Amino acid sequence: MSELLTIECPICGKSVVWGEISPYRPFCSKRCQLIDLGEWANEEKRIPSQGENSDSDEWSEGPEQ
């Protein structure tokens, strides 16, 4: 019989079984999943880039100046 892998919810720290039994994994609930999504939407979380410069915006759709 295989041992169940458990992790901690990144939002609240509750134990979560990593498998089909936990549909919101790695989160323990829909609530924690939505809290995380809201943090990304509000830009409280972000993935840093190597050449990050606040003066240039590579994703801008406007004309280059």
PyMOL Python script that loads the backbone (N, CA, C, O; Angstrom):
from pymol import cmd

cmd.read_pdbstr("""\
ATOM      1  N   MET A   1       0.841  -1.174   0.000  1.00  0.00           N
ATOM      2  CA  MET A   1       0.000   0.000   0.000  1.00  0.00           C
ATOM      3  C   MET A   1       0.888   1.239   0.000  1.00  0.00           C
ATOM      4  O   MET A   1       1.859   1.298   0.754  1.00  0.00           O
ATOM      5  N   SER A   2       0.574   2.226  -0.829  1.00  0.00           N
ATOM      6  CA  SER A   2       1.403   3.428  -0.918  1.00  0.00           C
ATOM      7  C   SER A   2       1.040   4.431   0.176  1.00  0.00           C
ATOM      8  O   SER A   2      -0.110   4.529   0.607  1.00  0.00           O
ATOM      9  N   GLU A   3       2.043   5.158   0.601  1.00  0.00           N
ATOM     10  CA  GLU A   3       1.868   6.169   1.638  1.00  0.00           C
ATOM     11  C   GLU A   3       1.351   7.459   1.012  1.00  0.00           C
ATOM     12  O   GLU A   3       1.818   7.852  -0.057  1.00  0.00           O
ATOM     13  N   LEU A   4       0.391   8.127   1.661  1.00  0.00           N
ATOM     14  CA  LEU A   4      -0.157   9.370   1.144  1.00  0.00           C
ATOM     15  C   LEU A   4       0.817  10.519   1.371  1.00  0.00           C
ATOM     16  O   LEU A   4       1.373  10.674   2.458  1.00  0.00           O
ATOM     17  N   LEU A   5       1.012  11.315   0.338  1.00  0.00           N
ATOM     18  CA  LEU A   5       1.868  12.487   0.425  1.00  0.00           C
ATOM     19  C   LEU A   5       1.025  13.650   0.929  1.00  0.00           C
ATOM     20  O   LEU A   5      -0.031  13.937   0.365  1.00  0.00           O
ATOM     21  N   THR A   6       1.473  14.316   1.973  1.00  0.00           N
ATOM     22  CA  THR A   6       0.756  15.481   2.484  1.00  0.00           C
ATOM     23  C   THR A   6       1.672  16.694   2.424  1.00  0.00           C
ATOM     24  O   THR A   6       2.881  16.592   2.629  1.00  0.00           O
ATOM     25  N   ILE A   7       1.071  17.840   2.138  1.00  0.00           N
ATOM     26  CA  ILE A   7       1.784  19.110   2.085  1.00  0.00           C
ATOM     27  C   ILE A   7       1.014  20.121   2.925  1.00  0.00           C
ATOM     28  O   ILE A   7      -0.099  19.841   3.370  1.00  0.00           O
ATOM     29  N   GLU A   8       1.602  21.297   3.146  1.00  0.00           N
ATOM     30  CA  GLU A   8       0.907  22.363   3.859  1.00  0.00           C
ATOM     31  C   GLU A   8       0.299  23.329   2.854  1.00  0.00           C
ATOM     32  O   GLU A   8       0.924  23.663   1.847  1.00  0.00           O
ATOM     33  N   CYS A   9      -0.915  23.775   3.128  1.00  0.00           N
ATOM     34  CA  CYS A   9      -1.572  24.785   2.303  1.00  0.00           C
ATOM     35  C   CYS A   9      -0.705  26.047   2.353  1.00  0.00           C
ATOM     36  O   CYS A   9      -0.341  26.492   3.442  1.00  0.00           O
ATOM     37  N   PRO A  10      -0.367  26.631   1.203  1.00  0.00           N
ATOM     38  CA  PRO A  10       0.496  27.807   1.195  1.00  0.00           C
ATOM     39  C   PRO A  10      -0.156  29.052   1.818  1.00  0.00           C
ATOM     40  O   PRO A  10       0.546  30.017   2.122  1.00  0.00           O
ATOM     41  N   ILE A  11      -1.464  29.048   2.009  1.00  0.00           N
ATOM     42  CA  ILE A  11      -2.157  30.197   2.586  1.00  0.00           C
ATOM     43  C   ILE A  11      -2.338  30.052   4.088  1.00  0.00           C
ATOM     44  O   ILE A  11      -1.943  30.940   4.844  1.00  0.00           O
ATOM     45  N   CYS A  12      -2.930  28.948   4.533  1.00  0.00           N
ATOM     46  CA  CYS A  12      -3.264  28.812   5.960  1.00  0.00           C
ATOM     47  C   CYS A  12      -2.404  27.800   6.712  1.00  0.00           C
ATOM     48  O   CYS A  12      -2.406  27.784   7.943  1.00  0.00           O
ATOM     49  N   GLY A  13      -1.673  26.958   5.990  1.00  0.00           N
ATOM     50  CA  GLY A  13      -0.791  26.001   6.631  1.00  0.00           C
ATOM     51  C   GLY A  13      -1.428  24.678   7.029  1.00  0.00           C
ATOM     52  O   GLY A  13      -0.757  23.830   7.616  1.00  0.00           O
ATOM     53  N   LYS A  14      -2.705  24.482   6.723  1.00  0.00           N
ATOM     54  CA  LYS A  14      -3.354  23.198   7.036  1.00  0.00           C
ATOM     55  C   LYS A  14      -2.735  22.086   6.191  1.00  0.00           C
ATOM     56  O   LYS A  14      -2.205  22.335   5.109  1.00  0.00           O
ATOM     57  N   SER A  15      -2.811  20.867   6.699  1.00  0.00           N
ATOM     58  CA  SER A  15      -2.294  19.712   5.991  1.00  0.00           C
ATOM     59  C   SER A  15      -3.241  19.342   4.850  1.00  0.00           C
ATOM     60  O   SER A  15      -4.457  19.284   5.034  1.00  0.00           O
ATOM     61  N   VAL A  16      -2.665  19.089   3.663  1.00  0.00           N
ATOM     62  CA  VAL A  16      -3.446  18.746   2.473  1.00  0.00           C
ATOM     63  C   VAL A  16      -2.881  17.465   1.881  1.00  0.00           C
ATOM     64  O   VAL A  16      -1.673  17.349   1.679  1.00  0.00           O
ATOM     65  N   VAL A  17      -3.758  16.502   1.603  1.00  0.00           N
ATOM     66  CA  VAL A  17      -3.333  15.261   0.946  1.00  0.00           C
ATOM     67  C   VAL A  17      -3.154  15.571  -0.541  1.00  0.00           C
ATOM     68  O   VAL A  17      -4.047  16.130  -1.177  1.00  0.00           O
ATOM     69  N   TRP A  18      -1.992  15.202  -1.090  1.00  0.00           N
ATOM     70  CA  TRP A  18      -1.726  15.450  -2.505  1.00  0.00           C
ATOM     71  C   TRP A  18      -2.286  14.279  -3.305  1.00  0.00           C
ATOM     72  O   TRP A  18      -1.653  13.230  -3.426  1.00  0.00           O
ATOM     73  N   GLY A  19      -3.484  14.478  -3.848  1.00  0.00           N
ATOM     74  CA  GLY A  19      -4.122  13.423  -4.629  1.00  0.00           C
ATOM     75  C   GLY A  19      -5.530  13.812  -5.017  1.00  0.00           C
ATOM     76  O   GLY A  19      -5.979  14.924  -4.742  1.00  0.00           O
ATOM     77  N   GLU A  20      -6.218  12.896  -5.653  1.00  0.00           N
ATOM     78  CA  GLU A  20      -7.584  13.116  -6.144  1.00  0.00           C
ATOM     79  C   GLU A  20      -8.546  13.531  -5.036  1.00  0.00           C
ATOM     80  O   GLU A  20      -9.557  14.183  -5.297  1.00  0.00           O
ATOM     81  N   ILE A  21      -8.235  13.157  -3.817  1.00  0.00           N
ATOM     82  CA  ILE A  21      -9.094  13.465  -2.678  1.00  0.00           C
ATOM     83  C   ILE A  21      -9.135  14.969  -2.371  1.00  0.00           C
ATOM     84  O   ILE A  21     -10.060  15.447  -1.714  1.00  0.00           O
ATOM     85  N   SER A  22      -8.130  15.707  -2.850  1.00  0.00           N
ATOM     86  CA  SER A  22      -8.025  17.152  -2.585  1.00  0.00           C
ATOM     87  C   SER A  22      -8.114  17.924  -3.899  1.00  0.00           C
ATOM     88  O   SER A  22      -7.089  18.162  -4.539  1.00  0.00           O
ATOM     89  N   PRO A  23      -9.320  18.319  -4.314  1.00  0.00           N
ATOM     90  CA  PRO A  23      -9.492  18.957  -5.620  1.00  0.00           C
ATOM     91  C   PRO A  23      -8.855  20.349  -5.730  1.00  0.00           C
ATOM     92  O   PRO A  23      -8.633  20.825  -6.844  1.00  0.00           O
ATOM     93  N   TYR A  24      -8.557  21.009  -4.615  1.00  0.00           N
ATOM     94  CA  TYR A  24      -7.996  22.361  -4.661  1.00  0.00           C
ATOM     95  C   TYR A  24      -6.489  22.385  -4.414  1.00  0.00           C
ATOM     96  O   TYR A  24      -5.903  23.454  -4.244  1.00  0.00           O
ATOM     97  N   ARG A  25      -5.858  21.201  -4.394  1.00  0.00           N
ATOM     98  CA  ARG A  25      -4.434  21.139  -4.086  1.00  0.00           C
ATOM     99  C   ARG A  25      -3.624  22.085  -4.953  1.00  0.00           C
ATOM    100  O   ARG A  25      -3.927  22.181  -6.143  1.00  0.00           O
ATOM    101  N   PRO A  26      -2.655  22.766  -4.472  1.00  0.00           N
ATOM    102  CA  PRO A  26      -2.020  22.626  -3.168  1.00  0.00           C
ATOM    103  C   PRO A  26      -2.746  23.351  -2.037  1.00  0.00           C
ATOM    104  O   PRO A  26      -2.237  23.412  -0.917  1.00  0.00           O
ATOM    105  N   PHE A  27      -3.911  23.892  -2.311  1.00  0.00           N
ATOM    106  CA  PHE A  27      -4.676  24.605  -1.288  1.00  0.00           C
ATOM    107  C   PHE A  27      -5.637  23.650  -0.595  1.00  0.00           C
ATOM    108  O   PHE A  27      -6.017  22.624  -1.158  1.00  0.00           O
ATOM    109  N   CYS A  28      -6.029  23.993   0.634  1.00  0.00           N
ATOM    110  CA  CYS A  28      -6.930  23.121   1.385  1.00  0.00           C
ATOM    111  C   CYS A  28      -8.388  23.342   1.005  1.00  0.00           C
ATOM    112  O   CYS A  28      -9.224  22.466   1.226  1.00  0.00           O
ATOM    113  N   SER A  29      -8.705  24.507   0.435  1.00  0.00           N
ATOM    114  CA  SER A  29     -10.102  24.818   0.132  1.00  0.00           C
ATOM    115  C   SER A  29     -10.194  25.829  -1.010  1.00  0.00           C
ATOM    116  O   SER A  29      -9.195  26.423  -1.416  1.00  0.00           O
ATOM    117  N   LYS A  30     -11.397  26.008  -1.510  1.00  0.00           N
ATOM    118  CA  LYS A  30     -11.655  27.008  -2.549  1.00  0.00           C
ATOM    119  C   LYS A  30     -11.330  28.401  -2.018  1.00  0.00           C
ATOM    120  O   LYS A  30     -10.823  29.245  -2.756  1.00  0.00           O
ATOM    121  N   ARG A  31     -11.620  28.643  -0.743  1.00  0.00           N
ATOM    122  CA  ARG A  31     -11.347  29.941  -0.119  1.00  0.00           C
ATOM    123  C   ARG A  31      -9.863  30.286  -0.217  1.00  0.00           C
ATOM    124  O   ARG A  31      -9.509  31.385  -0.645  1.00  0.00           O
ATOM    125  N   CYS A  32      -8.991  29.354   0.177  1.00  0.00           N
ATOM    126  CA  CYS A  32      -7.552  29.606   0.118  1.00  0.00           C
ATOM    127  C   CYS A  32      -7.085  29.768  -1.329  1.00  0.00           C
ATOM    128  O   CYS A  32      -6.197  30.575  -1.608  1.00  0.00           O
ATOM    129  N   GLN A  33      -7.673  29.012  -2.243  1.00  0.00           N
ATOM    130  CA  GLN A  33      -7.340  29.141  -3.658  1.00  0.00           C
ATOM    131  C   GLN A  33      -7.672  30.552  -4.166  1.00  0.00           C
ATOM    132  O   GLN A  33      -6.887  31.153  -4.897  1.00  0.00           O
ATOM    133  N   LEU A  34      -8.840  31.071  -3.772  1.00  0.00           N
ATOM    134  CA  LEU A  34      -9.258  32.401  -4.213  1.00  0.00           C
ATOM    135  C   LEU A  34      -8.435  33.518  -3.550  1.00  0.00           C
ATOM    136  O   LEU A  34      -8.184  34.552  -4.169  1.00  0.00           O
ATOM    137  N   ILE A  35      -8.020  33.311  -2.307  1.00  0.00           N
ATOM    138  CA  ILE A  35      -7.147  34.286  -1.643  1.00  0.00           C
ATOM    139  C   ILE A  35      -5.845  34.405  -2.432  1.00  0.00           C
ATOM    140  O   ILE A  35      -5.369  35.512  -2.684  1.00  0.00           O
ATOM    141  N   ASP A  36      -5.267  33.265  -2.823  1.00  0.00           N
ATOM    142  CA  ASP A  36      -4.028  33.267  -3.598  1.00  0.00           C
ATOM    143  C   ASP A  36      -4.229  33.954  -4.949  1.00  0.00           C
ATOM    144  O   ASP A  36      -3.394  34.757  -5.366  1.00  0.00           O
ATOM    145  N   LEU A  37      -5.320  33.646  -5.625  1.00  0.00           N
ATOM    146  CA  LEU A  37      -5.613  34.269  -6.914  1.00  0.00           C
ATOM    147  C   LEU A  37      -5.735  35.782  -6.760  1.00  0.00           C
ATOM    148  O   LEU A  37      -5.228  36.533  -7.593  1.00  0.00           O
ATOM    149  N   GLY A  38      -6.398  36.229  -5.711  1.00  0.00           N
ATOM    150  CA  GLY A  38      -6.542  37.659  -5.458  1.00  0.00           C
ATOM    151  C   GLY A  38      -5.212  38.338  -5.220  1.00  0.00           C
ATOM    152  O   GLY A  38      -5.017  39.476  -5.646  1.00  0.00           O
ATOM    153  N   GLU A  39      -4.280  37.657  -4.540  1.00  0.00           N
ATOM    154  CA  GLU A  39      -2.952  38.229  -4.309  1.00  0.00           C
ATOM    155  C   GLU A  39      -2.202  38.406  -5.626  1.00  0.00           C
ATOM    156  O   GLU A  39      -1.516  39.410  -5.819  1.00  0.00           O
ATOM    157  N   TRP A  40      -2.327  37.443  -6.528  1.00  0.00           N
ATOM    158  CA  TRP A  40      -1.693  37.588  -7.843  1.00  0.00           C
ATOM    159  C   TRP A  40      -2.362  38.704  -8.644  1.00  0.00           C
ATOM    160  O   TRP A  40      -1.676  39.487  -9.301  1.00  0.00           O
ATOM    161  N   ALA A  41      -3.693  38.785  -8.597  1.00  0.00           N
ATOM    162  CA  ALA A  41      -4.416  39.808  -9.353  1.00  0.00           C
ATOM    163  C   ALA A  41      -4.088  41.213  -8.865  1.00  0.00           C
ATOM    164  O   ALA A  41      -4.040  42.153  -9.659  1.00  0.00           O
ATOM    165  N   ASN A  42      -3.863  41.360  -7.562  1.00  0.00           N
ATOM    166  CA  ASN A  42      -3.510  42.669  -6.988  1.00  0.00           C
ATOM    167  C   ASN A  42      -2.017  42.955  -7.069  1.00  0.00           C
ATOM    168  O   ASN A  42      -1.539  43.959  -6.541  1.00  0.00           O
ATOM    169  N   GLU A  43      -1.277  42.055  -7.740  1.00  0.00           N
ATOM    170  CA  GLU A  43       0.172  42.153  -7.910  1.00  0.00           C
ATOM    171  C   GLU A  43       0.920  42.179  -6.580  1.00  0.00           C
ATOM    172  O   GLU A  43       1.996  42.768  -6.475  1.00  0.00           O
ATOM    173  N   GLU A  44       0.335  41.529  -5.553  1.00  0.00           N
ATOM    174  CA  GLU A  44       1.028  41.358  -4.288  1.00  0.00           C
ATOM    175  C   GLU A  44       2.073  40.252  -4.426  1.00  0.00           C
ATOM    176  O   GLU A  44       3.054  40.223  -3.683  1.00  0.00           O
ATOM    177  N   LYS A  45       1.864  39.353  -5.369  1.00  0.00           N
ATOM    178  CA  LYS A  45       2.808  38.287  -5.697  1.00  0.00           C
ATOM    179  C   LYS A  45       3.201  38.479  -7.141  1.00  0.00           C
ATOM    180  O   LYS A  45       2.379  38.872  -7.968  1.00  0.00           O
ATOM    181  N   ARG A  46       4.470  38.201  -7.453  1.00  0.00           N
ATOM    182  CA  ARG A  46       4.907  38.263  -8.834  1.00  0.00           C
ATOM    183  C   ARG A  46       6.204  37.497  -8.988  1.00  0.00           C
ATOM    184  O   ARG A  46       6.922  37.275  -8.013  1.00  0.00           O
ATOM    185  N   ILE A  47       6.501  37.098 -10.198  1.00  0.00           N
ATOM    186  CA  ILE A  47       7.719  36.371 -10.497  1.00  0.00           C
ATOM    187  C   ILE A  47       8.726  37.395 -11.013  1.00  0.00           C
ATOM    188  O   ILE A  47       8.494  38.015 -12.051  1.00  0.00           O
ATOM    189  N   PRO A  48       9.837  37.582 -10.305  1.00  0.00           N
ATOM    190  CA  PRO A  48      10.816  38.591 -10.733  1.00  0.00           C
ATOM    191  C   PRO A  48      11.544  38.159 -12.007  1.00  0.00           C
ATOM    192  O   PRO A  48      11.733  36.969 -12.257  1.00  0.00           O
ATOM    193  N   SER A  49      11.940  39.135 -12.793  1.00  0.00           N
ATOM    194  CA  SER A  49      12.720  38.854 -13.989  1.00  0.00           C
ATOM    195  C   SER A  49      14.165  39.269 -13.739  1.00  0.00           C
ATOM    196  O   SER A  49      14.443  40.024 -12.808  1.00  0.00           O
ATOM    197  N   GLN A  50      15.074  38.784 -14.556  1.00  0.00           N
ATOM    198  CA  GLN A  50      16.485  39.090 -14.370  1.00  0.00           C
ATOM    199  C   GLN A  50      16.787  40.546 -14.680  1.00  0.00           C
ATOM    200  O   GLN A  50      17.531  41.189 -13.940  1.00  0.00           O
ATOM    201  N   GLY A  51      16.230  41.075 -15.752  1.00  0.00           N
ATOM    202  CA  GLY A  51      16.529  42.443 -16.169  1.00  0.00           C
ATOM    203  C   GLY A  51      15.412  43.406 -15.813  1.00  0.00           C
ATOM    204  O   GLY A  51      15.072  44.288 -16.602  1.00  0.00           O
ATOM    205  N   GLU A  52      14.842  43.243 -14.634  1.00  0.00           N
ATOM    206  CA  GLU A  52      13.702  44.059 -14.245  1.00  0.00           C
ATOM    207  C   GLU A  52      14.104  45.531 -14.132  1.00  0.00           C
ATOM    208  O   GLU A  52      15.037  45.882 -13.409  1.00  0.00           O
ATOM    209  N   ASN A  53      13.377  46.382 -14.864  1.00  0.00           N
ATOM    210  CA  ASN A  53      13.646  47.813 -14.870  1.00  0.00           C
ATOM    211  C   ASN A  53      12.309  48.525 -14.877  1.00  0.00           C
ATOM    212  O   ASN A  53      11.490  48.283 -15.763  1.00  0.00           O
ATOM    213  N   SER A  54      12.072  49.389 -13.922  1.00  0.00           N
ATOM    214  CA  SER A  54      10.771  50.055 -13.808  1.00  0.00           C
ATOM    215  C   SER A  54      10.535  51.070 -14.916  1.00  0.00           C
ATOM    216  O   SER A  54       9.393  51.480 -15.126  1.00  0.00           O
ATOM    217  N   ASP A  55      11.589  51.497 -15.644  1.00  0.00           N
ATOM    218  CA  ASP A  55      11.431  52.500 -16.698  1.00  0.00           C
ATOM    219  C   ASP A  55      10.926  51.919 -18.014  1.00  0.00           C
ATOM    220  O   ASP A  55      10.377  52.648 -18.841  1.00  0.00           O
ATOM    221  N   SER A  56      11.103  50.615 -18.219  1.00  0.00           N
ATOM    222  CA  SER A  56      10.663  50.022 -19.480  1.00  0.00           C
ATOM    223  C   SER A  56       9.590  48.976 -19.220  1.00  0.00           C
ATOM    224  O   SER A  56       9.604  48.279 -18.205  1.00  0.00           O
ATOM    225  N   ASP A  57       8.678  48.887 -20.146  1.00  0.00           N
ATOM    226  CA  ASP A  57       7.598  47.918 -20.049  1.00  0.00           C
ATOM    227  C   ASP A  57       7.542  47.138 -21.353  1.00  0.00           C
ATOM    228  O   ASP A  57       6.988  47.620 -22.341  1.00  0.00           O
ATOM    229  N   GLU A  58       8.108  45.944 -21.364  1.00  0.00           N
ATOM    230  CA  GLU A  58       8.173  45.150 -22.583  1.00  0.00           C
ATOM    231  C   GLU A  58       6.800  44.712 -23.064  1.00  0.00           C
ATOM    232  O   GLU A  58       6.654  44.352 -24.232  1.00  0.00           O
ATOM    233  N   TRP A  59       5.795  44.732 -22.210  1.00  0.00           N
ATOM    234  CA  TRP A  59       4.464  44.265 -22.551  1.00  0.00           C
ATOM    235  C   TRP A  59       3.562  45.410 -23.014  1.00  0.00           C
ATOM    236  O   TRP A  59       2.394  45.184 -23.331  1.00  0.00           O
ATOM    237  N   SER A  60       4.076  46.602 -23.056  1.00  0.00           N
ATOM    238  CA  SER A  60       3.278  47.760 -23.439  1.00  0.00           C
ATOM    239  C   SER A  60       2.826  47.635 -24.899  1.00  0.00           C
ATOM    240  O   SER A  60       3.580  47.167 -25.753  1.00  0.00           O
ATOM    241  N   GLU A  61       1.605  48.052 -25.170  1.00  0.00           N
ATOM    242  CA  GLU A  61       1.077  48.018 -26.520  1.00  0.00           C
ATOM    243  C   GLU A  61       1.212  49.374 -27.210  1.00  0.00           C
ATOM    244  O   GLU A  61       0.887  49.509 -28.389  1.00  0.00           O
ATOM    245  N   GLY A  62       1.682  50.356 -26.489  1.00  0.00           N
ATOM    246  CA  GLY A  62       1.839  51.695 -27.051  1.00  0.00           C
ATOM    247  C   GLY A  62       3.084  51.805 -27.905  1.00  0.00           C
ATOM    248  O   GLY A  62       3.910  50.892 -27.917  1.00  0.00           O
ATOM    249  N   PRO A  63       3.236  52.933 -28.636  1.00  0.00           N
ATOM    250  CA  PRO A  63       4.428  53.124 -29.489  1.00  0.00           C
ATOM    251  C   PRO A  63       5.680  53.295 -28.628  1.00  0.00           C
ATOM    252  O   PRO A  63       5.638  53.844 -27.527  1.00  0.00           O
ATOM    253  N   GLU A  64       6.803  52.798 -29.178  1.00  0.00           N
ATOM    254  CA  GLU A  64       8.071  52.949 -28.459  1.00  0.00           C
ATOM    255  C   GLU A  64       8.540  54.393 -28.533  1.00  0.00           C
ATOM    256  O   GLU A  64       8.354  55.072 -29.543  1.00  0.00           O
ATOM    257  N   GLN A  65       9.148  54.849 -27.452  1.00  0.00           N
ATOM    258  CA  GLN A  65       9.624  56.246 -27.429  1.00  0.00           C
ATOM    259  C   GLN A  65      11.103  56.286 -27.194  1.00  0.00           C
ATOM    260  O   GLN A  65      11.691  57.367 -27.141  1.00  0.00           O
TER     261      GLN A  65
END
""", "prot")
cmd.dss("prot")
cmd.show_as("cartoon", "prot")
cmd.util.cbc("prot")
cmd.orient("prot")
